[in-house]
Amino acid sequence: AASATASAARPCCCAVTSVHAELSSLTHRNTHASLRKQTPSQTPPRTTQQRAPSSETMAEGTEIFVRNDKGTEYVGTVSCETAPLPPSLVFTDYTREPTVLDGTQDPKHPAWAARKASLQETKEGVSKFVGFLRGRKKAAIAQLDSMVVALLPSETLEIACFFDENASQKRPRDDESDVGFGAFPSFDVVDDNARKAFSAQLPLWNKKTARRDHSEAMVFRDDKGGAVFFQDARRRYEFFCGEKGLLLLSGLLARTALVLKKNEEELKKLGPKAAAIVEEGRRIYGEKPSLRKFGSEAEGKNVTWSDGEYAHVGLQTQYLKLKSLQRFTETYNLCARACDADAGVQQLLCTSSRLRCASLGGG
């Protein structure tokens, strides 16, 4: 996948601030996007539940976390019928700004749109946190890329969403350019014919039946020569791209298939236990038990997954399948923006015969 990522150097010329790149990654969908680490002036009360709920009691919806001087603490789970929310929200700041409290405007982003929505509590704990906010007449703030979510101190569970309407376009632009698309670095390991052959084998997208009929598929061909694809475990959020994007994703899937085959070999060694191990891996990936344990990173606590969890074969199944897509589209989007920002970077990414890539912390 890393080699395929390098090939996604520069297929179009979009504005520096645009998120309309061929494989726009909409980073505000990501759980950990652009969260600011701050210590609130008043620490909310600790909840009694500090470990991950079991798979039997895990509720559908958005998990709510609070970051304070004791770490990142799980509060509870909510659902929202009127506004799409990410799988989790981490509240890192507080405000008493009147326009935030009434849900009409974020003073830091006055041009952004505002929308209020009601929440339903599916896992107990959020109401107590709202009671804490109500007593102090302030809202809790979660900062995402192109969106701010305020948990309001109201009598009922309610949020205000402030968002940049111009940053939510997922489809490719009508005026996208072909400049630079053919200038792949020479180390691209998947040629165009192989990409086309792989894409032809992908299932055809049908909004009503595709997810049901293809339970493991993440990328689908559409009827216009492009693709509909997913990057989240529950396949809730649809992303779109044209023919070029379909070919890029096909190259990624072809490369990722190699490591998934190795993972499948490891699962076969487990015999009848394999199915249960895969399901356990899904639970670990979704619940992130170590993220709710307080302590140091050296102890394997307050981290996304511990070393032991990373070694879990079932978690590796989920991780390889999902993170390959997430990191590929993120890297592609960053490369496209970098090319727009600096002509030297564009020349480097599009014409160099060799690139040296460094990965810090596995990211």
NORSUL-V423456 format. One record per pair of residues at least 24 apart in sequence whose C-alpha atoms are under 10 Angstrom apart, sorted by the first residue. I is the first residue (numbers start at 1). J is the second residue. D is the distance in whole Angstrom. If there is no record, write none. Layout:
# NORSUL-V423456
I;J;D
I;J;D
This chain:
# NORSUL-V423456
1;189;10
1;251;8
1;252;5
1;253;8
1;254;8
1;255;5
1;256;6
1;257;9
1;258;9
1;259;9
1;320;10
1;324;7
1;325;9
1;327;9
1;328;8
2;252;9
2;255;9
2;256;9
2;324;9
2;327;9
2;328;8
2;331;10
2;357;9
3;187;8
3;188;7
3;189;7
3;190;9
3;251;9
3;252;9
3;255;8
3;357;10
4;187;9
4;188;7
4;189;7
4;190;7
4;248;8
4;249;9
4;250;10
4;251;6
4;252;5
4;253;9
4;254;9
4;255;7
4;256;9
4;328;8
5;188;9
5;248;9
5;249;10
5;251;9
5;252;7
5;324;9
5;325;10
5;327;8
5;328;6
5;329;8
5;330;10
5;331;7
5;332;7
5;335;10
6;184;9
6;185;8
6;187;8
6;188;7
6;189;10
6;328;9
6;331;9
6;332;8
6;335;9
6;349;8
6;350;10
6;355;8
6;356;10
6;357;9
7;181;10
7;183;9
7;184;6
7;185;6
7;186;9
7;187;8
7;188;5
7;189;8
7;190;9
7;248;8
7;251;9
7;252;10
7;332;9
7;349;9
7;350;9
8;181;9
8;183;10
8;184;7
8;185;9
8;188;9
8;245;9
8;248;7
8;249;10
8;251;10
8;252;10
8;328;8
8;329;9
8;331;8
8;332;6
8;333;9
8;335;8
8;336;9
8;349;9
8;350;9
9;180;8
9;181;8
9;182;10
9;183;8
9;184;7
9;185;8
9;331;9
9;332;7
9;333;9
9;334;10
9;335;6
9;336;7
9;338;10
9;339;9
9;346;8
9;348;9
9;349;6
9;350;6
9;351;9
10;178;9
10;179;8
10;180;6
10;181;6
10;182;9
10;183;8
10;184;8
10;332;8
10;333;9
10;335;7
10;336;6
10;337;9
10;338;9
10;339;7
10;340;9
10;346;7
10;347;10
10;349;7
10;350;6
11;176;9
11;177;8
11;178;6
11;179;7
11;180;5
11;181;4
11;182;7
11;183;8
11;184;9
11;244;8
11;245;9
11;248;10
11;332;9
11;335;10
11;336;8
11;350;9
12;175;10
12;176;6
12;177;5
12;178;6
12;179;6
12;180;7
12;181;6
12;244;10
12;336;7
12;337;10
12;339;9
12;340;9
13;175;10
13;176;7
13;177;6
13;178;8
13;179;7
13;180;8
13;181;10
13;336;7
13;337;9
13;339;8
13;340;7
14;173;9
14;175;9
14;176;7
14;177;8
14;336;8
14;337;8
14;339;9
14;340;7
15;336;9
15;337;7
15;339;10
15;340;7
15;341;9
16;334;10
16;336;8
16;337;5
16;338;8
16;339;9
16;340;6
16;341;6
16;342;10
17;167;9
17;337;8
17;340;9
17;341;10
18;166;9
18;167;7
18;168;10
18;169;9
18;333;10
18;336;10
18;337;8
19;166;9
19;167;6
19;168;8
19;169;7
19;170;8
19;171;10
19;172;9
19;173;10
19;333;8
19;334;10
19;336;10
19;337;9
20;166;10
20;167;8
20;168;9
20;169;6
20;170;6
20;171;7
20;172;6
20;173;6
20;174;10
20;176;9
20;241;10
20;333;9
21;169;10
21;170;9
21;171;8
21;172;6
21;173;8
21;176;8
21;241;9
21;245;10
21;329;10
21;332;9
21;333;6
21;334;10
21;336;7
21;337;9
22;170;9
22;171;8
22;172;5
22;173;8
22;176;8
22;240;8
22;241;6
22;242;7
22;243;9
22;244;8
22;245;6
22;246;10
22;248;10
22;329;9
22;332;9
22;333;8
22;336;9
23;170;8
23;171;8
23;172;8
23;229;10
23;239;8
23;240;7
23;241;6
23;242;9
23;244;9
23;245;6
23;246;9
23;248;9
23;249;9
23;328;9
23;329;6
23;330;9
23;332;7
23;333;7
23;336;10
24;167;10
24;168;9
24;169;8
24;170;6
24;171;8
24;172;8
24;239;8
24;240;8
24;241;8
24;245;10
24;329;7
24;330;8
24;332;8
24;333;6
24;334;10
24;336;10
25;170;8
25;231;9
25;239;8
25;240;10
25;325;10
25;326;8
25;327;9
25;328;9
25;329;6
25;330;6
25;331;9
25;332;9
25;333;7
25;334;9
26;145;8
26;146;9
26;167;8
26;168;7
26;169;8
26;170;7
26;239;9
26;329;9
26;330;9
26;333;9
27;144;8
27;145;6
27;146;8
27;147;10
27;167;10
27;168;10
27;326;10
27;329;10
27;330;8
27;333;10
28;85;10
28;86;8
28;143;9
28;144;5
28;145;5
28;146;6
28;147;7
28;148;10
28;163;10
28;167;9
28;168;9
29;84;9
29;85;8
29;86;6
29;87;8
29;88;10
29;144;8
29;145;9
29;146;10
29;147;10
29;231;9
29;232;9
29;237;8
30;86;7
30;87;8
30;88;9
30;89;10
30;144;8
30;145;9
30;231;9
30;232;9
30;326;9
31;85;10
31;86;6
31;87;7
31;88;6
31;89;7
31;90;8
31;144;9
32;86;10
32;88;9
32;89;8
32;90;8
32;143;10
32;144;8
32;145;10
33;89;10
33;143;8
33;144;6
33;145;6
33;146;10
34;142;10
34;143;7
34;144;5
34;145;6
34;146;10
35;89;9
35;90;7
35;91;8
35;92;7
35;93;10
35;142;7
35;143;6
35;144;6
35;145;8
36;67;10
36;90;10
36;91;9
36;92;7
36;93;8
36;142;8
36;143;7
36;144;9
37;67;8
37;68;9
37;71;10
37;72;10
37;90;10
37;91;10
37;92;6
37;93;8
38;67;8
38;68;7
38;69;8
38;91;10
38;92;6
38;93;7
38;94;10
39;67;7
39;68;5
39;69;6
39;70;9
39;71;9
39;92;7
39;93;7
39;94;10
40;66;10
40;67;8
40;68;6
40;69;8
40;91;10
40;92;7
40;93;6
40;94;7
40;95;10
40;140;9
41;68;9
41;69;9
41;93;9
41;94;8
42;68;9
42;69;9
42;94;9
42;136;9
43;67;9
43;68;6
43;69;7
43;70;9
43;132;10
44;68;8
44;69;10
44;128;10
44;129;7
44;130;10
44;132;7
44;133;8
45;75;10
45;128;9
45;129;8
45;132;8
46;70;9
46;73;8
46;74;9
46;75;8
46;125;10
46;129;9
47;73;8
47;74;8
47;75;6
47;76;9
47;124;10
47;125;7
47;126;9
47;128;9
47;129;9
48;74;10
48;75;9
48;125;9
49;73;9
49;74;8
49;75;8
49;76;9
49;124;10
49;125;9
49;292;9
50;74;6
50;75;8
50;289;9
50;291;10
50;292;6
50;293;7
50;294;8
51;287;10
51;288;10
51;289;6
51;290;8
51;291;9
51;292;6
51;293;6
51;294;9
52;283;10
52;284;9
52;287;6
52;288;7
52;289;5
52;290;8
52;291;9
52;292;6
52;293;8
53;123;10
53;283;10
53;287;8
53;288;10
53;289;8
54;283;8
54;284;10
54;287;8
54;289;9
55;279;10
55;280;9
55;282;9
55;283;6
55;284;9
55;286;9
55;287;8
56;283;10
57;123;9
58;122;9
58;123;8
58;283;9
58;286;10
58;287;8
59;121;10
59;122;6
59;123;7
60;87;9
60;122;8
60;123;9
61;85;8
61;86;9
61;87;7
61;88;8
61;120;9
61;121;9
61;122;7
61;123;9
62;86;6
62;87;5
62;88;5
62;89;7
62;119;10
62;121;10
62;122;9
62;123;10
63;87;6
63;88;4
63;89;6
63;90;8
63;122;10
63;123;9
63;126;10
63;287;9
64;88;6
64;89;5
64;90;6
64;91;8
64;123;10
64;125;9
64;126;7
64;142;10
65;89;6
65;90;5
65;91;6
65;92;9
65;126;9
65;142;10
65;292;9
66;90;6
66;91;5
66;92;6
66;93;9
66;129;9
66;140;9
66;141;10
66;142;9
67;91;6
67;92;5
67;93;8
67;142;10
68;92;7
68;93;9
70;294;8
70;295;9
71;291;10
71;292;9
71;293;9
71;294;7
71;295;8
71;296;10
71;302;7
72;291;8
72;292;7
72;293;9
72;294;8
72;302;7
72;303;10
73;291;8
73;292;6
73;293;8
73;294;8
73;302;9
74;125;9
74;126;10
74;291;9
74;292;6
74;293;9
75;123;9
75;124;8
75;125;5
75;126;6
75;127;9
75;128;9
75;129;7
75;292;10
76;121;8
76;122;8
76;123;5
76;124;6
76;125;5
76;126;5
76;127;9
76;128;10
76;129;9
77;119;10
77;120;9
77;121;6
77;122;5
77;123;5
77;124;7
77;125;8
77;126;7
78;118;10
78;119;6
78;120;5
78;121;4
78;122;5
78;123;7
78;124;9
78;125;10
78;126;8
78;127;10
78;157;9
79;118;9
79;119;6
79;120;5
79;121;6
79;122;7
79;123;9
80;117;7
80;118;7
80;119;5
80;120;6
80;121;9
80;158;10
80;159;10
81;117;8
81;118;8
81;119;8
81;120;8
82;115;10
82;116;9
82;117;6
82;118;8
82;119;9
83;115;9
83;116;9
83;117;7
83;118;9
83;119;9
83;159;10
83;161;9
84;117;10
84;236;10
84;237;9
85;149;10
85;161;10
86;232;10
86;236;10
86;237;9
87;232;9
87;233;10
87;234;9
87;236;10
87;286;9
89;141;10
89;142;7
89;143;9
89;144;9
89;149;8
90;140;10
90;141;8
90;142;6
90;143;8
90;144;9
90;149;10
91;139;10
91;140;6
91;141;5
91;142;4
91;143;8
91;149;8
91;150;8
91;151;8
92;140;7
92;141;6
92;142;6
92;143;8
93;139;9
93;140;6
93;141;5
93;142;7
93;143;8
93;150;9
94;133;9
94;138;6
94;139;6
94;140;5
94;141;6
94;142;9
94;150;9
94;151;9
95;137;9
95;138;5
95;139;5
95;140;7
95;141;7
95;150;9
95;152;10
96;136;9
96;137;7
96;138;5
96;139;6
96;140;9
96;153;10
97;138;8
97;139;9
98;138;9
98;139;10
100;138;9
100;139;8
100;140;10
100;141;10
100;149;10
100;150;7
100;151;10
100;152;8
100;159;10
100;160;8
100;161;9
100;162;9
101;137;9
101;138;7
101;139;6
101;140;10
101;150;8
101;151;9
101;152;6
101;153;8
101;154;9
101;159;9
101;160;8
102;139;10
102;152;8
102;153;10
102;154;9
102;159;10
102;160;8
103;149;10
103;150;8
103;151;10
103;152;8
103;158;10
103;159;8
103;160;5
103;161;8
103;162;8
104;160;8
104;161;9
104;162;9
105;160;9
105;161;9
105;162;7
105;163;10
106;148;8
106;149;10
106;150;9
106;160;9
106;161;9
106;162;6
106;163;9
108;148;10
109;146;10
109;147;10
109;148;9
109;162;8
109;163;8
109;164;9
110;162;9
111;162;9
111;163;9
111;164;8
111;165;10
112;146;9
112;147;9
112;148;10
112;161;10
112;162;6
112;163;5
112;164;5
112;165;7
112;166;9
113;147;10
113;161;8
113;162;6
113;163;5
113;164;6
113;165;7
113;166;10
114;147;10
114;148;9
114;149;10
114;160;7
114;161;6
114;162;5
114;163;7
114;164;9
114;165;10
115;149;10
115;159;8
115;160;6
115;161;5
115;162;7
115;163;9
116;149;10
116;150;9
116;151;10
116;152;10
116;158;7
116;159;6
116;160;4
116;161;6
116;162;9
117;157;9
117;158;6
117;159;5
117;160;6
117;161;8
118;156;8
118;157;6
118;158;4
118;159;6
118;160;9
119;151;10
119;156;8
119;157;5
119;158;6
119;159;7
120;156;9
120;157;7
120;158;9
121;157;8
126;151;10
126;157;8
127;153;10
127;155;9
127;156;8
127;157;7
129;153;9
130;154;7
130;155;8
130;156;9
130;157;7
130;158;9
131;155;8
131;156;10
131;157;10
169;239;10
169;240;10
170;238;9
170;239;6
170;240;6
170;241;8
171;228;10
171;239;8
171;240;5
171;241;6
171;242;8
172;240;8
172;241;6
172;242;7
172;245;9
173;241;10
173;242;10
178;244;10
180;346;9
180;347;9
180;349;10
180;350;7
180;351;9
181;244;9
181;350;8
182;350;9
183;347;10
183;349;9
183;350;5
183;351;6
183;352;9
184;349;8
184;350;6
184;351;7
184;352;9
184;353;9
185;348;9
185;349;7
185;350;6
185;351;6
185;352;6
185;353;5
185;354;7
185;355;8
186;350;10
186;351;9
186;352;8
186;353;5
186;354;8
186;355;10
187;352;10
187;353;7
187;354;7
187;355;9
188;251;10
188;353;10
189;251;9
189;255;9
190;247;10
190;248;9
190;250;9
190;251;6
190;252;9
190;254;8
190;255;8
191;247;10
191;251;8
192;247;8
192;248;9
192;250;10
192;251;9
193;247;10
194;247;9
194;250;9
194;251;8
194;254;9
195;246;9
195;247;5
195;248;7
195;249;8
195;250;5
195;251;5
195;252;9
195;253;9
195;254;8
196;243;10
196;246;9
196;247;6
196;248;10
196;250;8
196;251;9
197;247;9
197;250;9
197;251;10
198;246;10
198;247;9
198;249;10
198;250;6
198;251;8
198;253;8
198;254;7
199;225;10
199;226;10
199;227;9
199;243;10
199;246;7
199;247;7
199;248;9
199;249;8
199;250;5
199;251;9
199;253;9
199;254;9
200;247;10
200;250;9
201;250;10
202;227;10
202;246;10
202;250;9
204;228;9
205;229;9
207;238;10
211;235;8
211;236;10
216;321;9
217;321;10
218;253;10
218;321;8
218;322;8
218;325;9
219;246;9
219;249;8
219;250;8
219;253;9
219;325;10
220;246;9
221;246;8
222;246;10
229;325;9
230;322;9
230;325;8
230;326;9
231;321;9
231;322;6
231;323;8
231;324;9
231;325;6
231;326;6
231;327;10
231;329;9
232;286;10
232;321;10
232;322;7
232;323;9
232;325;9
232;326;8
233;282;8
233;285;9
233;286;8
233;318;8
233;319;10
233;321;9
233;322;7
233;323;10
234;286;10
245;329;10
248;328;9
248;329;10
248;332;10
249;325;8
249;328;9
249;329;9
252;324;8
252;325;8
252;328;8
253;321;9
253;324;8
253;325;8
255;324;10
256;320;7
256;321;8
256;324;7
256;325;9
257;320;9
257;321;9
259;316;10
259;317;9
259;320;8
259;321;9
260;316;9
260;317;7
260;318;10
260;320;7
260;321;8
261;317;10
262;317;10
263;313;7
263;314;9
263;316;7
263;317;7
263;320;9
264;313;9
264;314;10
264;317;8
266;313;7
266;314;10
267;313;7
267;314;8
267;317;9
270;313;10
274;313;9
274;314;8
275;314;9
276;314;9
277;312;8
277;313;7
277;314;5
277;315;8
277;317;10
278;312;9
278;313;7
278;314;4
278;315;7
278;316;9
278;317;7
278;318;8
279;314;7
279;315;9
279;317;10
279;318;10
280;312;9
280;313;10
280;314;6
280;315;8
281;309;9
281;310;10
281;312;7
281;313;7
281;314;4
281;315;4
281;316;7
281;317;7
281;318;7
281;319;9
282;314;7
282;315;6
282;316;9
282;317;8
282;318;6
282;319;9
283;314;9
283;315;8
283;318;10
284;309;7
284;310;10
284;312;9
284;314;9
284;315;7
284;318;9
285;309;9
285;310;10
285;314;9
285;315;6
285;316;9
285;317;10
285;318;7
285;319;7
286;315;10
286;318;10
327;363;8
